[in-house]
C-alpha cells in the first residue's frame, strides 16, 4: 500500500504539490490524473525518494522507499524511459541494473520476453523508437518482480497493440494482489484500465474515488427513449413532471432525451402509463468529458481563440506528447511504436 500524507513540495517558493493525502491500495489499478503542471511526476518522484518533500510523507507499506534494503524487489518504477545509455544494448542495460541489485541474468531474459524485446536484446538502446524505449523501461521496472508498480505515462509512444498489451498486463498484475499506480494523458485508455482515480490540479487533491463514481459525479446522465406512441409518452412525462426534449434520429424517428433520470425510472414511468418502448438507453459522459469538467480551472496554460470565432483551447506540451484539450475533446499525438 502506498500512503501519501500532507505531502508538500516547494521550488523557489512555488508550491508544486500542496498537502496531498491519498492511499493507493493493492489489488486494483489506480489512475493518477491531472493537467500538465499539476504535480503528478513530482509526487511520484517523492514516493520513490528522487525528490525530498518540503513537508509531509510518502510511504510504501509504512516505510520510506530509501529504508528498503533492496527496493527494486519491493517497488518497480517507470518514471523516465529515456534514462539509459544510448550505446548500451537493451540486455546490457538491464544486466547492469540486475547485477547492482543481486538479480540473475536469467531474470533479464525473462523480462525481455515479457515486454516483447527478446529479438532486439542486442540492439543499442539509443536506436530504439519511443515505444520500444517504453517497453525497455517497463522491463526494468519488472526486474525485481515487485509488489508495487509506479508507472508514469507507460503507454507514451506505443502503437494500439502495445497500448492494449500494457492495459491487460497491468490489470493482470493488480489481479495478483499487487499495488499499481499509473499516470497517463490518454483518458480513454485510463477509463478502460483504472479501477480507481486520484485526480490532482495545481498540486491539490481534486478527487479520490472509483472511476465509475468520478464519471457519474462530474457529468450528467442522459436517458434515450423511443416508442411507437410518442404522444402518449410525452403525456406520461408531463403528468410525472419529468422534463424532456425530442429530436429526430438518423432514420427520422422521434427520440426522447431525458437528463439526469435513470433508465430504470423512465422505464417504470412508461410501464405505469402502459406505453410500449422500443428503445431505452442510458448514456454516460466519458472519462475525458468528466475530467475536463472537473479540472477546467486547473490547467497550466490556456489559450483563447475567441478572436477567430473558435472555442477556447487549453494547450500543453510535455515529454514528446502534444495535447489539444477542448471542452469535449482531447486529442493526443504521439510517435509510433516501431
C-alpha positions as CSV (number, residue, x, y, z in Angstrom):
1,X,0.0,0.0,0.0
2,X,1.2,3.5,-0.9
3,X,0.3,6.2,1.7
4,X,0.7,9.9,0.9
5,X,0.1,12.2,3.9
6,X,0.1,16.0,3.8
7,X,2.8,15.7,1.1
8,X,4.1,19.2,0.0
9,X,6.8,20.3,-2.3
10,X,8.0,23.8,-3.0
11,X,10.6,25.0,-5.5
12,X,11.9,28.6,-5.1
13,X,8.8,29.5,-3.1
14,X,6.4,28.0,-5.6
15,X,4.1,25.3,-4.2
16,X,4.1,22.4,-6.7
17,X,2.5,19.8,-4.5
18,X,0.1,21.1,-1.8
19,X,-0.7,18.9,1.2
20,X,-1.7,15.9,-0.8
21,X,-3.4,13.0,1.1
22,X,-4.3,9.7,-0.7
23,X,-3.8,6.0,-0.5
24,X,-3.1,3.5,-3.3
25,X,-4.5,0.1,-2.4
26,X,-3.4,-3.3,-3.6
27,X,-5.5,-5.5,-6.0
28,X,-6.7,-2.7,-8.2
29,X,-5.2,-0.3,-10.8
30,X,-5.2,3.3,-9.5
31,X,-5.0,6.0,-12.2
32,X,-3.2,9.2,-11.3
33,X,-4.6,12.1,-13.4
34,X,-4.2,15.8,-13.7
35,X,-3.5,18.6,-16.2
36,X,0.1,19.2,-17.1
37,X,1.9,21.0,-14.3
38,X,-0.5,19.5,-11.7
39,X,2.4,17.9,-9.8
40,X,1.9,14.3,-10.8
41,X,5.5,13.5,-11.7
42,X,6.8,15.4,-8.7
43,X,4.6,13.4,-6.4
44,X,5.7,10.1,-8.0
45,X,9.4,11.2,-7.6
46,X,8.8,11.9,-3.9
47,X,7.2,8.5,-3.4
48,X,10.4,6.8,-4.6
49,X,12.8,9.2,-2.9
50,X,14.1,11.0,-6.0
51,X,12.8,14.3,-4.6
52,X,12.6,15.2,-0.9
53,X,9.3,16.6,0.3
54,X,9.2,20.1,1.8
55,X,6.8,18.6,4.4
56,X,4.6,15.6,4.8
57,X,5.4,12.0,3.9
58,X,5.1,9.2,1.3
59,X,5.5,5.6,2.5
60,X,5.2,2.2,1.0
61,X,3.9,-0.4,3.5
62,X,4.7,2.0,6.2
63,X,8.4,2.6,5.2
64,X,10.1,5.2,3.1
65,X,11.5,3.9,-0.2
66,X,15.1,4.6,1.0
67,X,14.5,2.4,4.0
68,X,14.2,-0.7,1.9
69,X,17.5,-2.7,1.7
70,X,16.5,-4.0,-1.8
71,X,13.9,-1.5,-3.0
72,X,13.7,-2.9,-6.6
73,X,12.2,-6.1,-5.1
74,X,9.5,-4.0,-3.4
75,X,8.8,-1.2,-5.9
76,X,9.2,-1.2,-9.7
77,X,9.2,2.2,-11.3
78,X,8.9,3.7,-14.8
79,X,9.4,7.4,-14.5
80,X,11.6,8.3,-17.4
81,X,12.0,5.7,-20.2
82,X,14.8,7.7,-21.7
83,X,17.1,7.2,-18.7
84,X,19.6,4.8,-20.3
85,X,23.0,4.8,-22.0
86,X,22.3,5.1,-25.8
87,X,25.3,2.9,-26.7
88,X,24.5,0.1,-24.3
89,X,22.4,-2.8,-25.6
90,X,18.9,-3.4,-24.1
91,X,20.2,-6.6,-22.5
92,X,23.3,-4.9,-21.0
93,X,21.2,-2.1,-19.7
94,X,19.1,-4.5,-17.8
95,X,22.0,-6.6,-16.7
96,X,23.7,-3.6,-15.2
97,X,20.6,-2.9,-13.1
98,X,20.2,-6.6,-12.2
99,X,23.8,-7.0,-11.1
100,X,23.7,-3.9,-8.9
101,X,20.6,-5.4,-7.2
102,X,21.7,-9.0,-6.9
103,X,19.4,-10.4,-9.6
104,X,20.2,-13.1,-12.1
105,X,20.9,-12.9,-15.9
106,X,18.0,-15.3,-16.3
107,X,15.6,-12.7,-14.9
108,X,16.9,-10.3,-17.5
109,X,16.0,-12.7,-20.3
110,X,12.6,-13.3,-18.7
111,X,11.6,-9.6,-18.6
112,X,12.8,-9.0,-22.1
113,X,10.4,-11.8,-23.2
114,X,7.6,-10.4,-21.1
115,X,7.8,-7.0,-22.8
116,X,8.4,-8.4,-26.3
117,X,12.0,-7.2,-26.8
118,X,13.8,-10.6,-26.9
119,X,14.6,-10.3,-30.6
120,X,16.2,-6.9,-30.2
121,X,18.0,-7.5,-26.9
122,X,21.4,-7.0,-28.6
123,X,20.5,-3.7,-30.2
124,X,21.8,-0.4,-28.8
125,X,19.1,1.3,-26.7
126,X,19.8,4.6,-28.4
127,X,18.4,3.2,-31.7
128,X,15.0,2.3,-30.1
129,X,11.8,4.1,-31.0
130,X,9.9,5.9,-28.3
131,X,7.6,2.9,-27.9
132,X,10.5,0.4,-27.7
133,X,12.1,2.6,-25.1
134,X,8.9,2.5,-23.0
135,X,8.9,-1.3,-23.2
136,X,12.5,-1.4,-22.0
137,X,11.7,0.9,-19.2
138,X,8.8,-1.4,-18.2
139,X,11.2,-4.4,-18.3
140,X,13.5,-2.6,-15.8
141,X,10.5,-1.9,-13.5
142,X,9.7,-5.6,-13.6
143,X,13.2,-6.9,-12.8
144,X,12.6,-7.4,-9.1
145,X,9.2,-9.0,-9.5
146,X,7.9,-6.1,-7.3
147,X,4.8,-5.9,-5.1
148,X,4.3,-2.3,-6.1
149,X,4.5,-0.7,-9.5
150,X,4.6,3.1,-10.2
151,X,4.3,3.9,-13.9
152,X,4.4,7.4,-15.3
153,X,3.0,7.6,-18.9
154,X,3.9,3.9,-19.7
155,X,1.9,3.9,-23.0
156,X,3.5,7.0,-24.4
157,X,4.7,6.2,-27.9
158,X,3.1,2.7,-28.0
159,X,1.1,1.6,-31.0
160,X,-2.5,0.4,-30.4
161,X,-1.4,-3.2,-29.9
162,X,1.2,-2.1,-27.4
163,X,-1.3,0.0,-25.5
164,X,-3.7,-2.9,-25.4
165,X,-1.0,-5.1,-24.1
166,X,0.0,-2.7,-21.3
167,X,-3.6,-2.4,-20.3
168,X,-4.1,-6.1,-20.0
169,X,-0.7,-6.6,-18.3
170,X,-1.2,-4.0,-15.5
171,X,-4.6,-5.3,-14.8
172,X,-3.2,-8.8,-14.6
173,X,-0.5,-7.6,-12.1
174,X,-3.2,-5.9,-10.0
175,X,-5.3,-9.1,-10.0
176,X,-2.3,-10.9,-8.4
177,X,-2.7,-8.5,-5.5
178,X,0.0,-6.0,-6.4
179,X,-0.3,-2.3,-6.0
180,X,-0.4,-0.4,-9.3
181,X,-0.2,3.4,-9.6
182,X,-0.3,4.6,-13.2
183,X,-0.5,8.0,-14.9
184,X,-1.5,8.8,-18.4
185,X,-2.8,11.6,-20.6
186,X,-4.8,9.0,-22.7
187,X,-8.0,9.3,-20.8
188,X,-10.0,6.9,-23.0
189,X,-7.3,4.3,-22.1
190,X,-7.4,5.1,-18.4
191,X,-11.2,4.6,-18.5
192,X,-10.6,1.0,-19.6
193,X,-7.6,0.4,-17.3
194,X,-8.1,2.1,-13.9
195,X,-10.5,0.9,-11.2
196,X,-9.9,3.9,-9.0
197,X,-8.7,7.5,-9.7
198,X,-6.7,10.0,-7.8
199,X,-7.0,13.4,-9.6
200,X,-5.0,16.5,-8.7
201,X,-4.8,20.1,-10.1
202,X,-2.3,22.7,-9.2
203,X,-0.8,20.4,-6.6
204,X,-4.1,19.9,-4.7
205,X,-6.3,16.8,-4.5
206,X,-9.4,17.2,-6.6
207,X,-10.9,13.7,-6.4
208,X,-10.2,10.3,-4.9
209,X,-12.8,7.8,-5.9
210,X,-13.7,4.9,-8.2
211,X,-13.6,5.6,-11.9
212,X,-17.3,4.9,-12.2
213,X,-18.2,7.3,-9.3
214,X,-15.8,10.0,-10.7
215,X,-17.5,10.0,-14.1
216,X,-21.0,9.9,-12.5
217,X,-20.3,12.8,-10.1
218,X,-18.6,15.1,-12.7
219,X,-21.1,14.8,-15.5
220,X,-24.8,14.4,-16.4
221,X,-26.6,11.2,-17.2
222,X,-29.0,11.1,-20.2
223,X,-31.6,8.5,-21.0
224,X,-32.6,8.0,-24.6
225,X,-36.2,6.7,-25.2
226,X,-38.0,5.7,-28.4
227,X,-41.6,4.5,-28.7
228,X,-44.3,4.0,-31.4
229,X,-46.6,6.2,-29.4
230,X,-44.7,9.4,-28.8
231,X,-47.7,11.5,-27.9
232,X,-48.6,9.0,-25.1
233,X,-45.0,9.0,-23.7
234,X,-44.9,12.8,-23.8
235,X,-48.2,12.9,-21.8
236,X,-46.8,10.4,-19.3
237,X,-43.7,12.5,-18.8
238,X,-45.8,15.7,-18.4
239,X,-48.0,14.0,-15.7
240,X,-44.9,12.8,-13.8
241,X,-43.2,16.2,-14.0
242,X,-40.3,14.8,-16.0
243,X,-38.5,17.3,-18.2
244,X,-37.7,16.0,-21.7
245,X,-36.8,17.1,-25.2
246,X,-37.1,15.4,-28.5
247,X,-35.0,15.1,-31.6
248,X,-35.1,13.0,-34.8
249,X,-32.6,10.2,-35.1
250,X,-30.7,9.3,-38.3
251,X,-33.8,7.5,-39.6
252,X,-36.1,10.4,-38.9
253,X,-37.7,8.7,-35.9
254,X,-38.8,10.8,-32.9
255,X,-36.5,10.2,-29.9
256,X,-36.9,11.4,-26.4
257,X,-34.0,12.7,-24.4
258,X,-34.3,12.8,-20.6
259,X,-31.5,14.3,-18.5
260,X,-30.5,13.1,-15.0
261,X,-33.3,10.5,-14.8
262,X,-32.1,6.8,-14.8
263,X,-33.3,4.3,-17.3
264,X,-34.9,2.4,-14.5
265,X,-37.1,5.4,-13.5
266,X,-38.0,6.2,-17.1
267,X,-38.9,2.5,-17.8
268,X,-41.1,2.5,-14.7
269,X,-43.0,5.6,-15.8
270,X,-43.6,4.2,-19.2
271,X,-44.8,0.9,-17.8
272,X,-47.2,2.6,-15.3
273,X,-48.8,4.5,-18.2
274,X,-49.0,1.5,-20.5
275,X,-46.5,2.9,-23.1
276,X,-44.6,0.3,-25.0
277,X,-40.9,1.2,-25.5
278,X,-38.7,0.3,-28.5
279,X,-35.5,1.7,-27.0
280,X,-34.4,2.6,-23.5
281,X,-30.7,3.5,-23.3
282,X,-28.7,5.3,-20.6
283,X,-25.8,7.4,-21.8
284,X,-23.0,8.5,-19.5
285,X,-20.3,11.0,-20.2
286,X,-16.8,9.7,-21.0
287,X,-13.9,9.9,-18.5
288,X,-12.5,12.6,-20.8
289,X,-15.6,14.8,-20.5
290,X,-15.7,14.3,-16.7
291,X,-12.0,15.1,-16.4
292,X,-12.4,18.3,-18.4
293,X,-15.4,19.3,-16.4
294,X,-13.7,18.9,-13.0
295,X,-10.2,20.1,-13.9
296,X,-11.2,23.0,-16.2
297,X,-9.9,25.6,-13.7
298,X,-6.6,23.8,-13.0
299,X,-4.9,23.9,-16.4
300,X,-1.4,25.4,-16.5
301,X,-1.8,27.3,-19.8
302,X,-5.0,28.5,-21.5
303,X,-5.1,30.0,-25.0
304,X,-8.2,31.9,-26.2
305,X,-9.2,31.6,-29.8
306,X,-12.3,33.8,-29.5
307,X,-10.9,36.3,-32.0
308,X,-11.2,33.6,-34.7
309,X,-14.6,32.6,-33.6
310,X,-13.4,29.3,-32.1
311,X,-13.7,27.5,-28.8
312,X,-11.1,28.4,-26.1
313,X,-8.3,25.8,-26.1
314,X,-6.0,24.7,-23.4
315,X,-2.7,23.7,-25.0
316,X,0.0,21.7,-23.3
317,X,3.3,20.1,-24.5
318,X,5.2,17.5,-22.5
319,X,7.7,14.7,-23.0
320,X,7.2,14.2,-26.7
321,X,3.4,14.4,-26.5
322,X,1.3,17.3,-27.8
323,X,-2.2,17.7,-26.5
324,X,-5.1,19.9,-27.5
325,X,-7.9,20.0,-24.9
326,X,-11.2,21.4,-25.8
327,X,-14.5,21.3,-23.9
328,X,-15.4,17.9,-25.3
329,X,-12.2,16.6,-27.0
330,X,-8.7,15.7,-26.0
331,X,-6.5,14.7,-29.0
332,X,-3.1,13.2,-28.2
333,X,-0.5,12.9,-30.9
334,X,2.5,10.6,-30.2
335,X,5.2,9.0,-32.2
336,X,4.5,5.4,-33.2
337,X,5.9,2.2,-31.7
338,X,8.1,0.7,-34.4
